[in-house]
Amino acid sequence: MAKSSGKRFMKLAGMTASIAGKAAKNSLKHLSSDEEKRLQARSEMMQDVGVQIAETLGEMKGAVMKVGQIASQYKDVFPPEVAAALEKLQKDAPPMPYSQIKTQVERELKAPIEELFTAFEETPFAAASIGQVHKATLPSGQKVVVKVQYPDVDENCDSDLKQVRMALKIAGVLNMSRELQDKLFNEIRQSLQDELDYIKEANNLRVFGSFHANDEGLIIPKVIGSHTSKRVLTLTEEMGETLTVAATWDNEVKQKIAERLFHFTAGQLFGLYRMHCDPHPGNFAFRTDGSVVAYDFGGIRSYSDSEVQLFRRFAQHALKSDVTALEQDLIALDIRREDDKQVPGEFYEKWLEIGLKPLSVSPYHEGDFDFASSQVHHEAIAQMRTSLKYFGQFQPSATTMMLDRTVSGQYWNLVNLGVEIDLSPLVDQYITIPKH
């Protein structure tokens, strides 16, 4: 164990030293260059750094790869070049040999695998950064899936995180205060530790299963407690098709799927004050009747009543285009820095015009919105370029980090589903102030 930790440390330390050399060389080389050349050189260096981080993390199983995956979803925290390279880590990881998986299952569940299961497929049907999933059959004949955590992942979590943070800091990627860095990395650490505890995930599955019990067409696998421990999670087998397959179905079915994805996220935020924060398409499966199966309840974020009310208020002010109130909400959310520098109302109005279109909110868009041909993400990038001078007045917020990740993830799910739908009735259902 000490040997493998030492090897990991050396690999990460080597990456950090190499990045430090690149950053120093880049700033020396362009000391006398004009602003445009300096920005171009920095962008090229960031691209290089991003690829190096992604390659190093991709070779290493476990928490460090998960950090890269999480980081890739916080595009407002990292330069676009680094985020783009880290996104490659979202792809399935190569699986771990069955012999190690068998040892881990037997160690955790304290019995030979042949006694625990009458059948256990040696080849996983999904492999990710911190574990992999195998199909199996219980002695009762029930079909199940078994999620097995890789050995020693949890042991390396904190040191991995420190090394990644140091590498990003040296590269000049973390352009924010120490206090904000601490907040963001604490959020990532907490998210990682939650995902590494399968007992916690089993409890989450029970809570969310009960919350969605009466939501027709939303399916959450049930926990098999007798075959579950901190590093092994056994669930009822609930299968469905991938998002790519669902994208080929009729729009009527796709509309049902889109509605269920919306209910899944908004219902949890406003009704449970806890939310599934990993809307990666691999965490959902779809059926031809429009049903949605949800997996992976490790990454859950809880919110206080005051936070949820603030989110709702922010949404209401956005829908009314009340930019004065909106700016106060952004200060309360820790997104808008409190300073004397003015941000014109048109800045907010332009962002509202872009951001509210997919929700079919009048006057920005009426009727069905065609997600397949959505230009919203391109418009947002173009708008970012024209409003760079105001970006110093804004910062990433630990309060909204997971929420941003979830909302943008679900937007991409609907784009990839290629659905045409009017979401405004659902917006009304969750955002309009309830009448007493």
Order of alpha helices (4+ residues) and beta strands (2+ residues): alpha-alpha-alpha-alpha-alpha-alpha-beta-beta-beta-beta-alpha-alpha-alpha-beta-beta-alpha-alpha-beta-beta-beta-beta-alpha-alpha-alpha-beta-alpha-alpha-beta-alpha
